[in-house]
Amino acid sequence: MRIGILGAGQLGRMLALAGYPLANTFVFYDLSGNPSVGLGEIIIDRDGQYLEDFLNRVDRVTYEFEHLPVEVVEKIAAVRPVHPTPRSLQICQNREAEKSLFGELGIPTPQWRMAESEQELEKAALELGCPVVAKSNTEGYDGKGQAVLHSAEDARAAWASIGHKRLMVEKFVDFHREVSVIAARSEAGEVAFYPLAENVHEQGILRYSIAPAPGLAPDVRKDAEQYMARILNELGYVGVMALELFETDTGLVANEMAPRVHNSGHWTIEGAFTSQFENHIRAVTGQPLGNTAARGVSCMINIIGEHGDLKRILELPYAHVHLYDKAERPGRKLGHINVLADDYQELKWRVRNCAELLAGVPEFHCSLTRS
């Protein structure tokens, strides 16, 4: 099948690499003018002049990045099947719409308010009680467009630093750890869940994902899967979705969802019987979903800014390196490493061995290292 992908970054690259063995071809439609996918056919169209050409070359369309003009996706959906739906994209681009949907579906969220001025931000901080997190209502990702207010007096600086006309203000959640659930839903409505992953962030950027999340209670996993199923079914979703959650004393609290393959699911390439990328391709092309069970235990380490000592990492028999063919730059995602083991104790020292060979990676701290 000829698959069109909106966006041309590393997620599109990994989707194509998973889809080629299933006899698919790929055309990437790039609106940024700066594609990094490095393979397949790429149509660069910053001004929207070549959309018809793109549509003539594909049978179905998906996307690797949610920050796309919804009107363009709706125009495509009138001509070709688009998975996930434009509605999914629209909701995930807007924090208020996203949190409202969670509330309608009975999914717990942090307490939140909206603010359209510095004064409203200060009022929201007072009502919720600090600390609070202020986030741009649209366009934010990887910690960008956010600020923490430790007191209501921080409102002026936070408003100025975010520079957005509409903010979501969330009560800070006292959580033990961050986890994510990734699932795929087929055209027939079949849903397959991956084991939950435990995620470790630094400055808003994911650095480690451990899967299956160690020490996870069965009822917590059940709740996560139920929340995800409600969202997928409500949206008539087809493809892979990620839902980020906080694990607290009283249960799970939803942070945000992503209508695409997700960084916290990269471990599935070697760590699961069927990767998130292959299952997304299977779903959007109308094929049965693959086995989502884990192969042992895994940890994904993001390579950020600098590649580190890749030669020595490649000598490690348990490390699987995935590079995105990008030049080094501070804060840039250059690739990731999947580390596999038979048990968590073995995984812990293998991850630390690998991390020591990377530049600027934070020390490996998670629930495993606290026990």
DRENTOR-30022 format. One record per atom (N, C-alpha, C, CB): residue in one letter; x, y, z. Coordinates in pm, whole numbers, plus 50000, padded with zeros to 5 digits. Glycine has a CB too. Example, Ala and Ser with C-alpha at 12.3 -4.5 7.8 and 13.67 -1.06 7.14 Angstrom:
REM residues 2
A513194943150780A512304955050780A513204967050780A511314955350905S512854977550708S513674989450714S512905000350787S514084994050572
This chain:
REM residues 371
M500834988150000M500005000050000M500875012550000M499055000050121R500435023149936R501155035849933R500665044350051R500955043349796I501545046750145I501175053750268I501775067750267I501635045950394G500945077750286G501425091450302G501575094750448G500485101250234I502695100850484I502935104950622I503095120050627I504185097850682L502275126450709L502385140850730L503465143250834L501015147050775G504525150150793G505705151850875G506815143050823G505395148551022A508055147150849A509195139850794A510355139850892A509635145850661G510065135351016G511095134551119G511405120151155G510665142151243Q511985118351275Q512435104951313Q511295095151334Q513265105751437L510125099851376L509015090551395L508535085251260L507865097251470G508505093951159G508175089451025G509195079650972G508055101250931R510455082351002R511545073450961R511325059451017R512915079051008M511005058551147M510835045451209M509545038651164M510845046851360L508515046551132L507305040651075L507605034050941L506215051351057A508365041050857A508715035550727A509575023050740A509435045850643L510545023350829L511405011750848L510604999450894L512505014950950A509525001850970A508664990851012A507704986550902A507874994751136G507384995750812G506404992950708G506944986950581G505705005150674Y508214989150552Y508804983650430Y508734968350424Y510234988050418P509024961150533P508944946450525P507524941250496P509424940350655L506514949650515L505124945750486L504714950250346L504174951650592A505714953650262A505504957250121A504734970150104A504774946150050N504954979550194N504384992950181N505435002450124N503864998050317T504975013050059T505845023950018T505385036650088T505835025849863F506285046650096F505995058450177F506325071350103F506775057850307V505435080950119V505655094550070V505455103850188V504685098149950F506465112150215F506415121450328F506045135350278F507775121750403Y505105141450348Y504645154950313Y505115164450423Y503085155550295D506095172750390D506765181150489D506365195750472D508285179650480L505795201550576L505395215550574L506435224750638L504075217250645S507455218950700S508425226950775S509545232350687S509025218750886G509815225450577G510965229250494G512275223950546G511045243950483N512215215550651N513445210350711N513275195550746N513815218350837P513045186850646P512845172650675P514125165950720P512295165450553S513995156150810S515165148750858S514985133750845S515455152351003V513905129450777V513575115350771V514665107150703V512255113350699G515275112550599G516435106050539G516155093950452G517355102050643L514885091250420L514565079950333L513185082250271L514595066450412G512835073950175G511545075050111G511455087250021G510465075650214E510275089349965E510015100949880E509495112449967E508995097449767I510085124049951I509725135550035I509215146849946I510955140250120I508045152049981I507495163849914I507555175350013I506025161449864I508395185149984I508515196950070I507555207450015I509995202350075D506635211850101D505565220650053D505195230750161D504315212550011R506025240750179R505785250750284R504575259450252R507025259550302D504225260850124D503155269950084D501905262650037D503635279049975G501845249550051G500645242150015G500375241049867G499485248450078Q501415241549785Q501225241249640Q501165227049585Q502355248749572Y501685217149661Y501845203749606Y500975193249676Y503285199649614L499925197749743L499075188349816L498405178549720L498015195949896E497925183249608E497265174349512E498245163949460E496685182449395D499475167949434D500505158649390D500735147849495D501825166049360F500805151949622F500965142449733F499825132449735F501035149949868L498585137449724L497415128649732L497355118849615L496145136949737N497855122749502N497865113749386N498865102349402N498185121649261R499775103649497R500835093649515R500555084049630R502145100549538V499445085949704V499205077749823V497785072049823V499425086149950D497635060949900D496325054649917D495685058450050D496455039549908R496525059550154R496065063150288R497075072550351R495855050650377V496615079950451V497465090150512V497435088850663V497015104350469T498605090550724T498735091350869T499695102650901T499225077850931Y500025104551027Y500955115251062Y501855111051177Y500195128051098E503005117651184E504005114251286E504145125351389E505355111551221F503385136051373F503545147951457F502205155051462F504665157551403E501745158751583E500395164251595E500295179251570E499875161251731H501425186151560H501355200651539H501285203551389H502585207851603L500135200351334L499845202051192L498595210651176L499665188351122P498465218051066P497235225651044P496045216251027P497375234750920V495075217151117V493915208051113V493165209550981V492975210751231E493115221850929E492385223950804E493005216250688E492335238850770V494325214650689V494995206850585V494625192050598V496535208650592V494605187050721V494265173050745V492805170450707V494515169150893E491925179750738E490515178250700E490355178150549E489675189550761K491115186250479K491075186550333K491535173150277K491945197950279I492575167350338I493065154350295I492025143550322I494385150850366A491375144250440A490395134150479A489185133850387A489945136550621A488925144650316A487815144950221A488135137050095A487465159250185V489405133750076V489845127049953V490415113149979V490895135449882R491145111550090R491795098950124R491505095250270R493325099950100P491475082150301P491355078250442P492525083750523P491275062850456V492225090050637V493245095650726V493085089250863V493135111250735H494165083350912H494185077551047H495385082751122H494205061851042P495195087351246P493945089251318P493105100651258P494225092051465T491905102351310T490955112051256T491405126351282T489565109651315P490955135751197P491255149851224P490765154551362P490625158551117R489675148651412R489195152451545R490225149051651R487875145351575S490875137451638S491915133651733S493035143951734S492485119651700L493425148251616L494475158251603L494055171451668L494815160451455Q492835175651640Q492335188351691Q492315188651844Q490935190951637I491865177751905I491785177252051I493175177252113I491005164752096C494095169652055C495435168752113C496245181552096C496185157252050Q495835190252007Q496515203051989Q496085213352092Q496275208351850N495025210452166N494415220352254N494265214352394N493045225052199R495045219252489R495035213352623R493655214252688R496055220352712E492945225252666E491625226652726E490665216152670E491075240752701A490685214252538A489825204152477A490195190152525A489905204852325E491485187752542E491965174752586E491505171852729E493495174152578K491735181252820K491345179052959K489825178252972K491895190253048S489105185752890S487635184952892S487165171152849S487025195852802L487805165652747L487445152152702L487725142052813L488235148352574F488875143152878F489185134152989F488085134753095F490555137753052G487675146853129G486635148453229G485325141953188G486415162953257E484935143653061E483705137753010E483745122553015E483455142352867L484945116853000L485095102352998L485405096453135L486185098552901G485395104853239G485625100053375G487065096553403G484785088353401I487995103153335I489415100653354I489975111553445I490175100353218P490555107953560P491045118153655P492135126853594P491575111353782T492105139753625T493105149353581T493505158253698T492575157953462P494605165653686P494895175853787P493775186453786P496285182453761Q493595193253898Q492705204853897Q493295215453803Q492515210654042W492445222053725W492975231553627W492045243453608W493215224553494R492635254053560R491935266453522R492545271653392R492015277253637M491815280253323M492355287053207M492635301653243M491375286153086A493675307253182A494055321253208A494385328153077A495265321953306E493825340253059E494055347952937E494765361152964E492735350552866S495295362453084S496055374553118S496925371453239S495105386653146E497855380353266E498705378953383E497865378853510E499745390253389Q496825387253513Q495955388153631Q495165375253652Q494985399953617E494675369453542E493935356853553E494855345353594E493245353453420L496105345953550L497075335853591L497315336753741L498405337653515E497465348753792E497665350553936E496455345654014E497935365453968K495255348653964K494015344154029K493925328954030K492795350153958A494265322653919A494215308153911A495195301754009A494525303453769A496375307654021A497375302554115A496855303354259A498695310254102L496175314254292L495615315854426L494485305854451L495105330154445E493645303854352E492505294754368E492965280154381E491545296054250L493935276254301L494385262354302L495355259554417L495055258954170G496105269754455G497135267954557G498435263454496G496685258054662C499475270854519C500775267854460C501455256154531C501685280354464P502335249054461P502805251954325P501795247854217P504115244954301V501825255354106V501035252153989V501945252353866V499835262053973V501495245753762V502215245853635V501375253153532V502555231253588A501935263453471A501255270753364A501795265853230A501445286153380K500885262653137K501275257253007K500535264652896K500985242153000S501215267152786S500525272852671S499435263152629S501515275752554N498265268552595N497135259852563N497355252152434N495875268052553T498155257552344T498485250852219T499985251852195T497675256952100E500485243152109E501835244152053E502965239852146E502085258152010G502705235952268G503775232152359G504115217352350G503405235652501Y505395214052364Y505835200152370Y507245199752428Y505785193452229D507615187852482D508945185952540D509295196852641D509995185552430G508305200752722G508565210652827G508585225052780G509845207652891K508435227352650K508425241152599K507075247552628K508725241352445G507085260752648G505855267952675G505265264952811G504845264752571Q506135262552911Q505675259453046Q506465267153150Q505775244453072A505845269053265A506525275353378A505875270653508A506475290953367V506675268953611V506185265153744V506075277653829V507115254553811L504915279453893L504705290653985L504735285254128L503355297953956H505705289854206H505785285654345H504975294754437H507235285454390S504595306254384S503685315254454S502955323554349S504465324554557A501835329554389A501055337554295A501855349454242A499765342454361E502865353854319E503695365254276E504545361854153E504595369754390D504665348954122D505445344854004D504675346553874D505865330354019A503425350953883A502575351553764A503145360653656A501175356353802R503675372253694R504175381653593R505315375453514R504635394653660A506295369653582A507445363753514A507025351753430A508505359653616A506095343553482A505645331753409A504895335753282A504745323153497W504025345653294W503255350253177W504205355353068W502255361453218A505195362853109A506135368553012A506995357652949A507025379053080S507425347753029S508335337552976S507625328152879S508935329553090I506345325252903I505615316152815I505225323252685I504355310652885G504785335652696G504495343552576G503355338152493G505705344452493H502315333052557H501145327752486H499905334652538H501035312252503K498915336552452K497735344452490K496735336752576K497045349452366R496885323452582R495945315452660R496695304052726R494785310052570L496595303152860L497355293252936L496425283853011L498305300053034M496845271353020M496225262053114M497065262153242M496115247553054V496385263253355V497055263553485V496635251053562V496715276653566E497595242653598E497295230053663E497875229653803E497835218453580K497095224453895K497575221854030K498675211354023K496425217254123F499785213754090F500895204254089F500435190954149F502115209854166V500795180054083V500395166754127V501535160454208V500015157654006D501225155954327D502195148954412D502205134354368D501855150454566F503155130654283F503145117354224F504425109654259F502985118354073H504315096254251H505465087654276H506335086654152H505005073654320R505685085354037R506405083953912R505455086753796R507015069653899E506045088853680E505275090753557E505295077653480E505855102453471V504125073953430V504015061953348V503255065353220V503305050353426S503345056753122S502575058753000S502045045352953S503425065452889V500865045752893V500295033952831V500175036752682V498905030252894I500605027252603I500535028352457I499645017052407I501955027652391A498745020352316A497825010352263A497625012852114A496475010752337A497245002252045A496875003151904A495434998751889A497824994551815R494705005951802R493315002151771R493195000451620R492305012951824S492574989351580S492434986151438S491164992251381S492444971051418E491024991251250E489794995951185E488574988251233E489914994751033A488774975751272A487664967451321A487334969951467A488004952851301G488104978751534G487854981751674G488604973151772G486414980551702E489494964451721E490354956351807E491364965551876E491074945151726V491584963552006V492534971752082V493584962652144V491804979952192A494854966352125A495964958952184A496804968452268A496844952152073F497044964752394F497784973152487F499204968052506F497064973652622Y500154977252507Y501524973852546Y501634974852698Y502564983352476P502594967752758P502854969852901P503164984452929P504014960852949L502724989353044L503005003153080L504505005253096L502275006953209A504955017353065A506355020953082A506475031453193A506965026352950E507565030753268E507905041253365E508855051053296E508575035253496N508555063953305N509285074153231N510005083853324N508345081753139V511235087053287V512055096453365V512375108253275V513365089553418H511945120153318H512165132453242H513205141253310H510855140053223E513865149353231E514715160053282E514455172453198E516235156053277Q514065183453265Q513735195953197Q512705193753087Q514995202253139G511715185453117G510615183353025G510905173752911G510205196152969I512115168152903I512485159252794I512655145052848I513775164052725L512055135352782L512165121452825L513595116752809L511195112552744R514135110652914R515495105452908R515535090152916R516325111253021Y514665084153000Y514635069653014Y513175064853015Y515365065153144S512915053252953S511635046152966S511935031652999S510775047352836I511365026853111I511585013153155I510285005453137I512065012553305A510364993953068A509144986253042A509434971353053A508584989652902P508444963853105P507254968653173P507614976653299P506354956753210A506794986353334A507044994453453A507164985453575A505925005053473P508284985953647P508484976853760P507524979653875P509914977753810G507104968753941G506284970054061G504914975854038G506984978354160L504364974153920L503064980053889L501934971053938L502914982553737A501034976554018A499914968854070A498934965653957A499194976654184P498324953753958P497394949953851P496234959653833P496834936153879D495734965353945D494604974553931D495024987653866D493984977454068V496284991753882V496775003753816V496855001453665V498165007853872R497394990153626R497434986753483R496024986153425R498154973353461K495104980253498K493724979053452K493094992753433K492894970753552D493315001853528D492765015453516D493335022453393D493075023653643A494655021353373A495285027953259A494695022953128A496805025553260E494505009853118E493955004152995E492505008352975E494064988952997Q491735009153083Q490345013553071Q490275028053024Q489615011853206Y491125036653080Y491125050653038Y491475051752890Y492125058853122M492495044452850M492905044852710M491795039752619M494175036452690A491145028852657A490075023252574A488925033152558A489555010152635R488595040452664R487525050352654R487865061052550R487275056852791I489115065652552I489525076052458I489505070652315I490945081252493L490095058952293L490185053252159L488795051052100L490955039952162N487885045752180N486545042852130N485735055552107N485805033752227E485905065352194E485185078052178E485595084852047E485465087452297L486865084152014L487375091051895L487265082451768L488825094951916G486825069951780G486835061051665G488225059851608G485865065851558Y489185058851697Y490595060251665Y491125047951591Y491415062551792V492025050051496V492735039251427V494215042751428V492195037151281G495025033751483G496455036351492G496935035051635G496795050051438V498145040051661V498765039551793V498575052751865V500255036051783M498255052051992M498125063852078M498885061552207M496625067052107A499405072352265A500045071852395A499275080652494A501525076452386L499185076152617L498565083952724L499545084552840L497195077552770E499955096852875E500885098952986E500115101053114E501815110952958L500575094653223L499855094653349L500815096753466L499085081653366F500275102253575F500995102953701F500455092153794F500865117153766E501355084553857E500925074753956E501015081054095E501805061753949T499885081754165T499815088354295T499305078454400T498895100754289D499235083254524D498725074854633D497285070554610D498825082154766T496525078754540T495095076054521T494765070854381T494305088654547G495775067654302G495515062254169G496185070454060G494025061554144L495775068053938L496375074753823L495695087953793L496305065753702V496495097553748V496005110553704V496545112953564V496445122153803A495675116253470A496085117853331A496775131153309A494865116753238N497885130853239N498605142953201N498215147153061N500135140753210E498605139552959E498245142952822E498325130552734E499155154052767M497725131652615M497775120652519M498455125452392M496345115252489A498945115852315A499595118952187A498995109852081A501155116952196P498465115551971P497775107551869P498745102051765P496715115851800R499705094351812R500785089651723R501655079851800R501635101751669V502615074051728V503665066451797V504445076051887V504625059251694H505005070751995H505475079552102H506865075552148H504505079152220N507615085652193N508975083552241N509045072852350N509555096652293S508055072452438S508075062552547S507745048552499S507095066652656G507475046952370G507225033752313G508345028852224G505965033852236H509465036252219H510575031952133H511185018552179H511655042752130W511025015552308W511545002952359W510944990952288W511275001852509T509764992652227T509064981352165T509764976052041T507654985452130I510714983651984I511374978951861I512064965651885I512394989451811E512844964751991E513444951952028E512754945452147E514904953752059G512064953352229G511554948452356G510184942252353G511534959352450A509474943052238A508144936852227A508124928052102A507024947752221F507184918952096F507084910051981F506724917851854F506054899152006T505904928351868T505574936951755T505764951351801T504094934551705S506554959051729S506824972751772S505604981651756S507994978451693Q505604992951827Q504525002751811Q504455007651667Q504725014651907F505605008351600F505645013451463F504975003651366F507085016051420E505294990851381E504644980951295E503144980251322E505284967051316N502754980951449N501324980251479N500574992551427N501124978951630H501235004051425H500575015751367H500345013551217H501425028651391I501355008651149I501225005851006I500154995150982I502575001450947R500174984751062R499134974451050R497744980551065R499344963451156A497574989051166A496254994851194A495775003651079A496295002951323V496625012751033V496165022450933V496005016250795V497135034050926T496565004150773T496384997350645T495344986150653T497724991550599G494634985350765G493544975750777G493964961550803G492744975950655Q495164959450860Q495674946150888Q495444942451035Q497174945250854P495474929551069P495364925551211P496534930951292P495304910051223L496284933651418L497334938651506L498244927251550L496714945651628G499504930851579G500484921051623G500564919851774G501824924451567N501284909851820N501474906851961N502214918252030N502234893551979T501644923652137T502244934852209T502984930652336T501184944852244A503114917952361A503784913352483A505274916952481A503624898152500A505844918752601A507254922252614A508144909952602A507514929352747R509354912352549R510404902152547R511354905352663R511174901852407G511134900052779G511974903552894G511674917552942G513454902252858V512704924552991V512554938353039V513494947252958V512864939353191S513084959952943S513804969152855S513924982952917S513114970152719C514904990352867C514995004652898C515425011952773C515985007253016M514695022252737M515065031052627M515785043152684M513815035352545I516945046452627I517705058252666I517725067752547I519155054552713N517245079852565N517305089752457N518725095252443N516305101152483I519155097152321I520435103752292I520115118252258I521225096752173I520545127252346I520175141452334I521435149952316I519385146052458G521435158352213G522485168452198G523785163552139G522765174452327E524385153252200E525645147452154E525515132252148E526815151552247H526255126152053H526125111752034H526855103552139H526625108151898G527895109052200G528655101252297G529585091352228G527725093852390D530045081552306D531015071852255D530265060152193D531955066952370L529775062352071L528955052252005L529725039351976L528385057751876K531015040651947K531805028751917K531795019152035K533255032551880R531985024252155R532005015652273R530595010552305R532585023252394I529575018952280I528205014452304I527865002852211I527205026052284L528295003852085L528014993251989L528714980052025L528444997651849E529734980852109E530404968652155E529614961352262E531784971952207L528634968152323L527834961852429L526824952452365L527124972552517P526814939652400P525954929952331P524464931752359P526354916052370Y524134939352463Y522734941052502Y522164954652460Y522594939452651A522954962852391A522524976352351A522174976652203A523624986752383H521014982252171H520544983552033H520424998352000H519174976052011V521275003051910V521385017351880V520525020951759V522855021351855H519765031851773H518935037151664H519275051951648H517395035151694L519885055451536L520265069251509L519325075351406L521725070051460Y519075088451422Y518115095351336Y518775103251223Y517275104651419D520095101651207D520825108551100D520695123751113D520315103850961K520895128551236K520805142951264K522135148151316K519685145851365A522425160551283A523645167051334A523465170451482A523975179751253E524575170551555E524525173751698E524125188251719E525875171051763R523285190251821R522835203651859R522245202751998R521785209251757P522505212452086P521985211552223P520475209252225P522325224252300G520055199352303G518635196552321G517985188552211G517915209152336R518715185252105R518125178251991R518125163152014R518885181651862K517015156551978K516945142051987K517675136051866K515465137051993L518785129351894L519635123951789L519425109051765L521075126551823G518825102451861G518605088151849G518215082451984G519845081151795H518175069351991H517905062852120H518595049352122H516385061352145I518725044052243I519335030952264I518355022452343I520705032052339N518085010552295N517265001052369N518174990852436N516234994052277V518034989952567V518814980452647V517874969552695V519524987452769L518234957052670L517394945652707L518074937052813L517054937252584A517264930652897A517794921753002A516724911453038A518234929753128D517134901553114D516204891053158D515474894953286D516944877953178D516074903753365D515444907953489D515854922253519D515824898553605Y515184928553616Y515394942753645Y516774945453706Y514314947753739Q517264936453787Q518574938653847Q519654939353739Q518894927553948E519564930053644E520504930053532E520304942453446E520334917353448L519044946453427L518754958353346L519374970753407L517244960253330K519304971853538K519794983753607K521274986153579K519564982453757W522104975753592W523534978153572W523864979453424W524354966953634R523114972953338R523344974453194R523034988753149R522494964453115V521944994453200V521595008253164V522675017853213V520225012053224R523145015853334R524185024653388R525475023453307R524455021453536N525835011453266N527025009553182N526895017353052N527244994653153C525735016752994C525485023452867C525445038552884C524165018452805A524755043152988A524605057553011A525935064453035A523675059853128E526885057453096E528195063253122E528935067152993E529045053453202L528525061252882L529195063852755L528495074652673L529275051052674L527435080352729L526705091052662L527035104452725L525185088552668A527045114952644A527385128352692A526155135152751A527975136952579G526285139952874G525245148152934G523995140752976G524865158552840V524005127652977V522815120353018V522725120653171V522835105752965P521525123153226P521405123353372P521595109353429P520045128853415E522005108853554E522195095953620E520865088353622E522745097853765F520975075353608F519775066853599F519125065653734F520135052853545H518015072753752H517225072153875H515795068653839H517275085653953C515235058653903C513855054753880C513405046353999C513695046953744S512245040053991S511765032054103S512715020354132S510335026854075L513415015454030L514365004554052L515535008654139L514884999353921T515995020954121T517175025454196T516805030354336T517905036554120R515525032254361R515085036554495R514835024854588R513825044854484S514715012854531S514385001354614S515644994554669S513564991254533
